[in-house]
Structure formats: C-alpha cells, structure tokens
C-alpha cells in the first residue's frame, strides 16, 4: 500500500480550496477518501465537532491562507514548530497539519467502527494551538529530490542484500499497486495548484516508502533472525527518514511557492 497520510490529503486539497482552484465539495470528498466521515473538534468559535466543509470555511475566516504537513517520528520532529503539547500529540499520531496565517494545528484521531467485514473508519481532527515558527527539518523540493535519488539507490542495495526485493505475492501486489498509481494523472497524485516537480517528488517518495515497507513486512527470506531484523531496521531507518522529508516537502510546496511569490 502506498503511503498517503491523511494530513497530506487535508493539506493538499485544503490548499487547493484556499487558492480557489476547487469547490468545497470536491475538496471534502478528496480529503475523506475511503473513510466514512471526517470531523473537526476544538475549532475556535465552535462549541463542538463540525464537518469538514464548515471547518475549512472557519479556518479561512480565522485568516488561514495555507496548510503545511508534519510527519514526525521519535527523535525527528519533522515539520513541527511546538509547543510541546501539540508536538507530543502529533508524534503519537505520526502526522499533523499546521495552518499558515493562524496559530492552530490539526491532529487526526482515527476510529474503526462496525462488525468484522463491515468496518467503517471515522476521523476526528483535533484543533490545537501551535507556535508560529519555522517548521523543523523541512527540505526544499530540490533538496528532497536529490536526497531521494540517493535513497532509492541505497534502498535497492539494502533490499537486495536482505533478499527482500520485490519477491513474494505481497510484494508483487504492492508493486502492481504502485505501478497503477504511477500511471495516474498529476491531478490524482496531488491536488490542483501543485508544481510538476512536487508530483514527481511525491511519487518517488512513495516508491521509496513502498520499498521500505516491503522490507519491514516481509516475513521470510534472509532476514529472519532477531539480530538480522534489527540490522535491517538500522539499515533502512535513514532511507525511511529521507522519504518522510520528501513527502513533507512535496505536500508543503504549494504554500512555499505562494510565499516565495510574495517576496
């Protein structure tokens, strides 16, 4: 499965909506995706949870002009700016969205409801105060693309050495899904308003992330002993970090380009 964080969908289509490139209905449908429903809790001026359409309108009224993504991991607060309370919640979710133009951020909480075989996923976005400061460790698109090219080579070498490169039915299914997605149009990969380079970086980051996921999920082959599994994780950790940095750079590029245009 390709890594497409909910924070990425919210930021991408929220940015397209804020730029006037899509309608509220189109943005909400794209953000929700295959989930049952998304709601936002804790918005200033609202006493309870509200739907995405109202929430996006409220954010605009608060002065929000763009949305950025954070994909933090232990020891790597990627895209975060504080305070510690928000960072801790975002780290627990492994993702968040930070508003540009208002000191608020959104962290998703995912619920699965329903009987086995008929499970529905609902998402509550918790709106919390954030510190208005530069996000941590976010590269430019150019930097991300260069890092990814090297990471892809490293991942290929590591996976080949560990005998987990693209073998087995799970791996083949994942690779087929990637190829199908790679053939999609830029509109399907990112929302309108993103530069072509962002589409290219996002697709390559997803490919690197897919290869890392295959290595972690592979249950047989050379890497079976606990020590070998630890070595595999150690070897892939830098590659995974580069992929996350590139994902954030791609999702944030629409905001970065607009801000450069104002300079």
Residue pairs with C-beta under 8 A, 6 or more apart in sequence:
1 174
1 177
1 213
2 177
2 178
2 181
2 206
2 209
2 210
3 206
3 209
3 210
3 213
3 243
3 247
4 206
5 69
5 71
5 94
5 95
5 247
6 31
6 33
6 35
6 95
6 108
6 110
6 123
7 69
7 70
7 71
7 95
7 96
7 97
7 106
7 108
7 251
8 69
8 95
8 247
8 251
9 30
9 31
9 33
10 31
10 67
10 97
10 106
10 125
11 67
11 68
11 69
11 97
11 251
11 252
12 190
12 191
12 194
12 251
12 254
13 22
13 26
13 27
13 28
13 30
13 31
13 191
14 27
14 31
14 56
14 59
14 67
14 97
15 66
15 67
15 191
15 193
15 254
15 255
16 22
16 27
16 191
16 192
16 193
16 254
17 23
17 24
17 27
17 56
18 56
18 60
18 64
18 65
18 66
18 67
19 193
19 254
19 258
21 191
21 192
21 193
22 30
22 191
22 192
24 53
24 56
24 57
25 53
27 52
27 56
27 191
28 38
28 51
28 52
28 53
28 56
30 191
31 38
31 52
32 38
32 52
34 121
35 120
35 121
35 122
35 123
36 120
36 121
36 122
37 51
37 122
37 123
38 51
38 52
38 122
38 123
38 124
38 125
39 49
39 50
39 51
39 52
39 55
39 122
39 123
39 124
39 125
40 46
40 49
40 50
40 51
40 52
40 55
40 106
40 124
40 125
40 127
41 48
41 49
41 124
41 125
41 126
41 127
42 126
42 127
42 128
43 50
43 55
43 58
43 59
43 127
44 58
44 62
44 104
44 127
45 58
45 62
46 54
46 58
49 124
50 58
55 125
55 127
59 99
59 102
59 104
62 99
62 101
62 102
62 104
63 101
63 102
64 99
64 100
64 101
64 102
64 104
65 100
65 101
65 258
66 99
66 100
66 101
66 254
66 255
66 258
66 259
67 97
67 98
67 99
67 100
67 255
68 79
68 97
68 98
68 99
68 100
68 135
68 138
68 248
68 251
68 252
68 255
69 79
69 95
69 96
69 97
69 98
69 247
69 248
69 251
69 252
70 77
70 78
70 79
70 80
70 90
70 95
70 96
70 97
70 98
70 105
70 135
70 248
71 78
71 79
71 94
71 95
71 244
71 247
71 248
72 78
72 79
72 80
72 87
72 90
72 91
72 94
72 95
72 96
73 91
73 94
73 241
73 244
74 91
76 137
76 241
76 244
77 87
77 91
77 136
77 137
78 136
78 137
78 138
78 244
78 245
78 248
79 96
79 98
79 135
79 136
79 137
79 138
79 248
79 252
80 86
80 87
80 90
80 91
80 96
80 98
80 135
80 136
81 98
81 130
81 131
81 132
81 133
81 134
81 135
81 136
82 130
82 131
82 133
83 129
83 130
83 131
85 128
86 96
86 105
86 107
86 128
86 129
86 130
86 131
89 96
89 107
89 126
89 128
90 96
90 105
90 107
93 107
93 108
93 109
95 107
95 108
96 105
96 106
96 107
96 108
97 105
97 106
97 107
97 125
98 105
98 106
98 130
98 135
99 105
99 106
99 130
100 255
100 259
103 129
103 130
103 131
103 132
104 127
104 128
104 129
104 130
105 127
105 128
105 129
105 130
106 125
106 126
106 127
106 128
107 125
107 126
107 128
108 123
108 124
108 125
108 126
109 123
109 124
109 125
109 126
110 121
110 122
110 123
111 121
111 122
111 123
111 124
112 119
112 120
112 121
113 119
113 120
113 122
114 120
135 252
137 245
138 245
138 248
138 249
138 252
139 147
139 245
139 246
139 249
140 249
140 256
141 195
141 197
141 198
141 201
141 249
141 250
141 253
141 256
142 197
143 249
144 201
144 205
144 242
144 245
144 246
144 249
144 250
145 197
145 200
145 201
145 204
145 246
147 242
147 245
147 246
148 201
148 204
148 205
148 208
148 242
148 243
148 246
149 204
150 242
151 208
151 238
151 239
151 242
151 243
152 204
152 207
152 208
152 211
154 238
154 239
155 208
155 211
155 212
155 215
155 236
155 239
156 165
156 211
158 215
158 232
158 235
158 236
158 239
159 165
159 166
159 211
159 214
159 215
161 222
162 215
162 221
162 222
162 223
162 228
162 232
162 235
163 221
163 222
163 223
164 171
164 214
164 215
164 218
164 221
164 222
164 223
164 232
165 211
165 214
166 172
166 175
166 214
167 221
168 218
168 220
168 221
170 214
170 217
170 218
171 214
171 218
174 210
174 213
174 214
175 210
178 206
178 207
178 210
181 188
181 189
181 203
181 206
182 203
182 207
186 194
186 196
186 199
189 199
189 202
189 203
190 198
190 199
190 202
190 250
190 251
191 254
193 254
194 250
194 253
194 254
195 253
195 254
195 257
197 253
198 249
198 250
198 251
198 253
198 254
199 250
201 246
201 249
201 250
201 253
202 246
202 247
202 250
202 251
204 246
205 243
205 244
205 246
205 247
205 250
206 243
206 247
208 239
208 242
208 243
208 246
209 240
209 243
209 244
209 247
211 239
212 236
212 239
212 240
212 243
215 223
215 232
215 236
216 232
216 233
216 236
222 228
223 229
223 231
223 232
